[in-house]
Amino acid sequence: MDKEKIYIASCSFGKDSLAQIILAKIHNEPLDLILYCEIMFDNEISGETPEHIQFINEIAIPTIKKWGYPIKIVRADKTFKDIFYRKRIRGKNIGKIAGFPMIGKCEISSVLKVREIERFYKNNFNNKEIIEYIGIAIDEQKRLLRLDNKNKISLLAKYNYTEEMALNLCKEYNLLSPIYEFTNRSGCFFCPNSKKSELYHLRQNHNHLWQELLKLQAEPNKCSGNNFKLNKSLFDFEKEFLKMERNEV
């Protein structure tokens, strides 16, 4: 006997994942639940940039609920700081704290997001077949090729939507996060994939969070060493930003 199917949209509230929800609405695609996994910086502070989490709570979620779609927010019982300060108990880095995640090997995403979503599915839909909508645009072919599971579907690809088209669709429905005013990606404010412009925005507009990151950068005995990204520390970026402000570069 076939299992009952349940259709779930994994949503970060970035342009691609929101665009696929809009497409589901336009084309009457089956959609039973929208799932958002929020990574926390610590017990009080979201890992999202402040503009994005405000957009999520004040605009995106209320709009989607008006459309009649249920939304579930899940959070791991651990935070970024918990992972950052976790001591290695095996391997060549025994005794060191994890520090900042490595680009391409993000322990934060795997532990605090992927694992939490898998746990949610197992605890709530273990007897159902989950069809998961993943927001990957038609012009992201490498990512699309990884969707080799019949239970993972991109509605953007189905309806031939590029990333630019997804952004414009979100604009049309007043569902475009303000983060796209200063970056072309969504992600945690402490992510090593952050561009220089994103880090500068954080420093200029949310300096309390920038100072939190500098405190973490100063921690000794990290597996990540003194680097934040690309052989550069956050102190290196701080020096660059100061020079920019003094018109020295």
C-alpha positions as a Markdown table, in Angstrom:
| # | Residue | x | y | z |
|---|---|---|---|---|
| 1 | Met | 0.0 | 0.0 | 0.0 |
| 2 | Asp | 1.4 | 3.4 | -1.0 |
| 3 | Lys | 2.1 | 5.9 | 1.7 |
| 4 | Glu | 0.1 | 9.1 | 1.8 |
| 5 | Lys | 2.1 | 11.9 | 0.2 |
| 6 | Ile | 2.7 | 15.3 | 2.0 |
| 7 | Tyr | 4.1 | 18.2 | 0.1 |
| 8 | Ile | 6.5 | 20.5 | 2.1 |
| 9 | Ala | 8.3 | 23.6 | 0.9 |
| 10 | Ser | 11.6 | 24.1 | 2.6 |
| 11 | Cys | 11.8 | 27.9 | 2.9 |
| 12 | Ser | 14.6 | 30.3 | 4.0 |
| 13 | Phe | 12.5 | 33.3 | 2.9 |
| 14 | Gly | 15.1 | 34.2 | 0.3 |
| 15 | Lys | 14.0 | 35.0 | -3.2 |
| 16 | Asp | 14.2 | 31.5 | -4.6 |
| 17 | Ser | 12.3 | 29.7 | -1.8 |
| 18 | Leu | 9.6 | 32.4 | -1.7 |
| 19 | Ala | 9.2 | 32.4 | -5.5 |
| 20 | Gln | 8.5 | 28.7 | -5.5 |
| 21 | Ile | 5.7 | 29.3 | -2.9 |
| 22 | Ile | 4.3 | 32.0 | -5.1 |
| 23 | Leu | 4.4 | 29.6 | -8.1 |
| 24 | Ala | 2.7 | 26.9 | -6.0 |
| 25 | Lys | -0.1 | 29.4 | -5.3 |
| 26 | Ile | -0.3 | 30.5 | -9.0 |
| 27 | His | -0.4 | 27.0 | -10.4 |
| 28 | Asn | -2.3 | 25.3 | -7.6 |
| 29 | Glu | 0.5 | 22.9 | -6.9 |
| 30 | Pro | -0.1 | 20.7 | -3.8 |
| 31 | Leu | 1.5 | 22.3 | -0.7 |
| 32 | Asp | 0.6 | 21.1 | 2.8 |
| 33 | Leu | 3.3 | 22.9 | 4.8 |
| 34 | Ile | 6.0 | 25.5 | 4.7 |
| 35 | Leu | 9.0 | 24.7 | 6.9 |
| 36 | Tyr | 11.5 | 27.2 | 8.1 |
| 37 | Cys | 14.5 | 26.2 | 10.2 |
| 38 | Glu | 15.9 | 29.2 | 12.0 |
| 39 | Ile | 19.5 | 28.9 | 13.0 |
| 40 | Met | 20.2 | 30.9 | 16.2 |
| 41 | Phe | 23.4 | 32.7 | 16.9 |
| 42 | Asp | 22.9 | 32.3 | 20.7 |
| 43 | Asn | 19.8 | 31.7 | 22.8 |
| 44 | Glu | 18.5 | 35.3 | 22.2 |
| 45 | Ile | 19.9 | 36.4 | 18.8 |
| 46 | Ser | 18.8 | 35.0 | 15.4 |
| 47 | Gly | 21.5 | 34.0 | 13.0 |
| 48 | Glu | 19.6 | 35.9 | 10.2 |
| 49 | Thr | 20.6 | 39.4 | 9.4 |
| 50 | Pro | 18.3 | 41.7 | 11.3 |
| 51 | Glu | 16.6 | 43.1 | 8.2 |
| 52 | His | 15.8 | 39.5 | 7.0 |
| 53 | Ile | 14.4 | 38.2 | 10.3 |
| 54 | Gln | 12.2 | 41.3 | 10.6 |
| 55 | Phe | 11.0 | 40.8 | 7.0 |
| 56 | Ile | 10.2 | 37.1 | 7.8 |
| 57 | Asn | 8.2 | 37.9 | 10.9 |
| 58 | Glu | 6.5 | 41.1 | 9.9 |
| 59 | Ile | 5.8 | 40.6 | 6.1 |
| 60 | Ala | 6.5 | 37.1 | 4.7 |
| 61 | Ile | 4.9 | 34.9 | 7.4 |
| 62 | Pro | 1.7 | 37.0 | 7.7 |
| 63 | Thr | 1.3 | 37.2 | 3.9 |
| 64 | Ile | 1.7 | 33.4 | 3.5 |
| 65 | Lys | -0.7 | 32.7 | 6.3 |
| 66 | Lys | -3.3 | 34.9 | 4.6 |
| 67 | Trp | -2.9 | 32.7 | 1.6 |
| 68 | Gly | -3.9 | 29.7 | 3.8 |
| 69 | Tyr | -0.6 | 27.9 | 4.0 |
| 70 | Pro | 0.5 | 26.6 | 7.4 |
| 71 | Ile | 4.0 | 27.5 | 8.4 |
| 72 | Lys | 6.2 | 25.6 | 10.9 |
| 73 | Ile | 9.3 | 27.1 | 12.5 |
| 74 | Val | 11.8 | 24.7 | 13.9 |
| 75 | Arg | 15.0 | 25.5 | 15.8 |
| 76 | Ala | 17.7 | 23.1 | 17.0 |
| 77 | Asp | 18.4 | 23.0 | 20.7 |
| 78 | Lys | 21.9 | 24.1 | 20.0 |
| 79 | Thr | 23.1 | 27.5 | 18.7 |
| 80 | Phe | 26.0 | 28.7 | 16.5 |
| 81 | Lys | 27.9 | 29.6 | 19.7 |
| 82 | Asp | 27.4 | 26.1 | 21.1 |
| 83 | Ile | 29.0 | 24.7 | 17.9 |
| 84 | Phe | 31.7 | 27.3 | 17.9 |
| 85 | Tyr | 32.9 | 26.5 | 21.4 |
| 86 | Arg | 32.5 | 22.7 | 21.1 |
| 87 | Lys | 35.8 | 21.1 | 21.9 |
| 88 | Arg | 37.2 | 18.4 | 19.6 |
| 89 | Ile | 37.6 | 15.1 | 21.3 |
| 90 | Arg | 39.3 | 13.2 | 18.4 |
| 91 | Gly | 41.5 | 13.7 | 15.5 |
| 92 | Lys | 44.5 | 16.1 | 15.1 |
| 93 | Asn | 42.6 | 19.0 | 16.8 |
| 94 | Ile | 41.8 | 17.3 | 20.2 |
| 95 | Gly | 41.2 | 20.0 | 22.8 |
| 96 | Lys | 40.7 | 22.8 | 20.4 |
| 97 | Ile | 37.3 | 24.6 | 19.9 |
| 98 | Ala | 35.7 | 24.3 | 16.5 |
| 99 | Gly | 35.7 | 28.0 | 15.7 |
| 100 | Phe | 34.3 | 29.4 | 12.5 |
| 101 | Pro | 32.9 | 26.9 | 10.0 |
| 102 | Met | 34.9 | 26.0 | 6.9 |
| 103 | Ile | 33.7 | 27.2 | 3.5 |
| 104 | Gly | 32.2 | 24.2 | 1.8 |
| 105 | Lys | 32.1 | 22.1 | 5.0 |
| 106 | Cys | 29.6 | 24.0 | 7.1 |
| 107 | Glu | 29.0 | 22.1 | 10.3 |
| 108 | Ile | 26.5 | 24.8 | 11.3 |
| 109 | Ser | 24.2 | 24.0 | 8.4 |
| 110 | Ser | 24.5 | 20.2 | 8.8 |
| 111 | Val | 24.0 | 20.1 | 12.5 |
| 112 | Leu | 21.6 | 23.0 | 13.2 |
| 113 | Lys | 19.5 | 22.9 | 10.0 |
| 114 | Val | 19.7 | 19.7 | 7.9 |
| 115 | Arg | 19.7 | 17.4 | 11.0 |
| 116 | Glu | 16.9 | 19.4 | 12.6 |
| 117 | Ile | 14.7 | 19.2 | 9.5 |
| 118 | Glu | 15.3 | 15.4 | 9.2 |
| 119 | Arg | 14.4 | 15.0 | 12.9 |
| 120 | Phe | 11.2 | 17.0 | 12.4 |
| 121 | Tyr | 10.2 | 14.9 | 9.4 |
| 122 | Lys | 10.9 | 11.7 | 11.3 |
| 123 | Asn | 8.9 | 12.7 | 14.4 |
| 124 | Asn | 5.9 | 14.0 | 12.4 |
| 125 | Phe | 5.7 | 12.3 | 9.1 |
| 126 | Asn | 7.5 | 9.0 | 9.5 |
| 127 | Asn | 4.5 | 7.1 | 8.0 |
| 128 | Lys | 4.1 | 9.4 | 5.0 |
| 129 | Glu | 6.0 | 10.0 | 1.8 |
| 130 | Ile | 7.5 | 13.5 | 1.9 |
| 131 | Ile | 7.7 | 15.5 | -1.4 |
| 132 | Glu | 10.0 | 18.4 | -0.7 |
| 133 | Tyr | 10.1 | 21.6 | -2.7 |
| 134 | Ile | 13.6 | 23.0 | -3.0 |
| 135 | Gly | 14.1 | 26.5 | -4.3 |
| 136 | Ile | 16.7 | 26.0 | -7.1 |
| 137 | Ala | 16.4 | 28.1 | -10.2 |
| 138 | Ile | 16.7 | 26.8 | -13.8 |
| 139 | Asp | 20.0 | 28.6 | -14.2 |
| 140 | Glu | 21.6 | 26.7 | -11.3 |
| 141 | Gln | 22.3 | 23.5 | -13.2 |
| 142 | Lys | 24.9 | 22.1 | -10.9 |
| 143 | Arg | 22.6 | 22.3 | -7.9 |
| 144 | Leu | 19.7 | 20.9 | -9.9 |
| 145 | Leu | 21.7 | 17.9 | -10.9 |
| 146 | Arg | 22.1 | 17.1 | -7.2 |
| 147 | Leu | 18.3 | 16.7 | -7.0 |
| 148 | Asp | 18.4 | 13.1 | -8.0 |
| 149 | Asn | 15.8 | 12.1 | -5.5 |
| 150 | Lys | 12.3 | 11.8 | -6.9 |
| 151 | Asn | 11.0 | 13.3 | -3.7 |
| 152 | Lys | 12.9 | 16.6 | -4.1 |
| 153 | Ile | 11.4 | 18.9 | -6.7 |
| 154 | Ser | 12.2 | 22.4 | -7.9 |
| 155 | Leu | 9.1 | 24.3 | -8.9 |
| 156 | Leu | 11.4 | 27.0 | -10.3 |
| 157 | Ala | 12.9 | 24.5 | -12.7 |
| 158 | Lys | 9.5 | 23.1 | -13.5 |
| 159 | Tyr | 8.2 | 26.5 | -14.6 |
| 160 | Asn | 11.6 | 27.6 | -16.2 |
| 161 | Tyr | 12.3 | 30.4 | -13.7 |
| 162 | Thr | 15.8 | 31.8 | -13.5 |
| 163 | Glu | 17.1 | 33.5 | -10.4 |
| 164 | Glu | 16.4 | 36.9 | -11.9 |
| 165 | Met | 12.8 | 35.9 | -12.7 |
| 166 | Ala | 12.4 | 34.6 | -9.1 |
| 167 | Leu | 13.6 | 38.0 | -7.8 |
| 168 | Asn | 11.2 | 39.8 | -10.0 |
| 169 | Leu | 8.3 | 37.6 | -9.0 |
| 170 | Cys | 8.9 | 38.3 | -5.3 |
| 171 | Lys | 9.0 | 42.0 | -6.1 |
| 172 | Glu | 5.7 | 41.7 | -7.9 |
| 173 | Tyr | 4.1 | 40.1 | -4.8 |
| 174 | Asn | 5.9 | 42.5 | -2.4 |
| 175 | Leu | 7.8 | 39.5 | -0.9 |
| 176 | Leu | 11.4 | 40.5 | -1.6 |
| 177 | Ser | 13.6 | 40.6 | 1.5 |
| 178 | Pro | 15.4 | 43.9 | 2.0 |
| 179 | Ile | 18.7 | 42.0 | 2.1 |
| 180 | Tyr | 18.8 | 42.1 | -1.7 |
| 181 | Glu | 19.5 | 45.8 | -1.4 |
| 182 | Phe | 23.0 | 45.1 | -0.3 |
| 183 | Thr | 23.7 | 41.5 | -1.4 |
| 184 | Asn | 22.5 | 38.8 | -3.8 |
| 185 | Arg | 22.3 | 36.0 | -1.3 |
| 186 | Ser | 20.7 | 35.1 | 1.9 |
| 187 | Gly | 22.5 | 33.5 | 4.8 |
| 188 | Cys | 23.6 | 33.7 | 8.4 |
| 189 | Phe | 25.3 | 37.0 | 9.4 |
| 190 | Phe | 28.3 | 34.9 | 10.7 |
| 191 | Cys | 28.7 | 32.9 | 7.5 |
| 192 | Pro | 32.2 | 32.7 | 6.0 |
| 193 | Asn | 30.6 | 32.8 | 2.6 |
| 194 | Ser | 29.6 | 36.4 | 3.4 |
| 195 | Lys | 30.9 | 38.9 | 0.9 |
| 196 | Lys | 33.0 | 41.9 | 1.9 |
| 197 | Ser | 30.0 | 44.2 | 1.3 |
| 198 | Glu | 27.8 | 42.1 | 3.6 |
| 199 | Leu | 30.4 | 42.3 | 6.4 |
| 200 | Tyr | 30.7 | 46.0 | 5.9 |
| 201 | His | 26.9 | 46.4 | 6.0 |
| 202 | Leu | 26.9 | 44.4 | 9.3 |
| 203 | Arg | 29.6 | 46.6 | 10.8 |
| 204 | Gln | 27.9 | 49.8 | 9.7 |
| 205 | Asn | 24.3 | 49.0 | 10.5 |
| 206 | His | 24.5 | 46.3 | 13.2 |
| 207 | Asn | 27.7 | 47.1 | 15.0 |
| 208 | His | 26.7 | 45.1 | 18.1 |
| 209 | Leu | 26.7 | 42.0 | 16.0 |
| 210 | Trp | 30.0 | 42.9 | 14.4 |
| 211 | Gln | 31.5 | 43.3 | 17.8 |
| 212 | Glu | 30.2 | 39.9 | 18.8 |
| 213 | Leu | 32.0 | 38.4 | 15.8 |
| 214 | Leu | 35.2 | 40.2 | 16.7 |
| 215 | Lys | 35.0 | 38.7 | 20.2 |
| 216 | Leu | 34.8 | 35.2 | 18.7 |
| 217 | Gln | 37.7 | 36.0 | 16.3 |
| 218 | Ala | 39.8 | 36.8 | 19.3 |
| 219 | Glu | 39.2 | 33.4 | 20.9 |
| 220 | Pro | 42.4 | 31.4 | 21.1 |
| 221 | Asn | 42.9 | 27.7 | 20.3 |
| 222 | Lys | 40.4 | 27.5 | 17.4 |
| 223 | Cys | 40.4 | 24.7 | 14.8 |
| 224 | Ser | 39.8 | 27.5 | 12.3 |
| 225 | Gly | 42.9 | 29.2 | 13.5 |
| 226 | Asn | 43.0 | 33.0 | 12.9 |
| 227 | Asn | 41.1 | 32.8 | 9.7 |
| 228 | Phe | 37.5 | 33.7 | 9.0 |
| 229 | Lys | 37.6 | 33.2 | 5.3 |
| 230 | Leu | 40.1 | 33.0 | 2.4 |
| 231 | Asn | 43.1 | 33.3 | 4.7 |
| 232 | Lys | 41.7 | 36.5 | 6.3 |
| 233 | Ser | 40.5 | 37.2 | 9.8 |
| 234 | Leu | 37.7 | 39.5 | 10.8 |
| 235 | Phe | 40.4 | 41.8 | 12.2 |
| 236 | Asp | 41.9 | 42.0 | 8.7 |
| 237 | Phe | 38.5 | 43.1 | 7.4 |
| 238 | Glu | 38.2 | 45.6 | 10.3 |
| 239 | Lys | 41.5 | 47.2 | 9.2 |
| 240 | Glu | 40.3 | 47.4 | 5.6 |
| 241 | Phe | 37.1 | 49.0 | 6.6 |
| 242 | Leu | 38.9 | 51.6 | 8.7 |
| 243 | Lys | 41.1 | 52.4 | 5.7 |
| 244 | Met | 38.0 | 52.7 | 3.5 |
| 245 | Glu | 36.5 | 55.2 | 5.9 |
| 246 | Arg | 39.7 | 57.2 | 6.0 |
| 247 | Asn | 39.9 | 57.1 | 2.2 |
| 248 | Glu | 43.2 | 55.4 | 2.3 |
| 249 | Val | 42.2 | 52.7 | -0.2 |
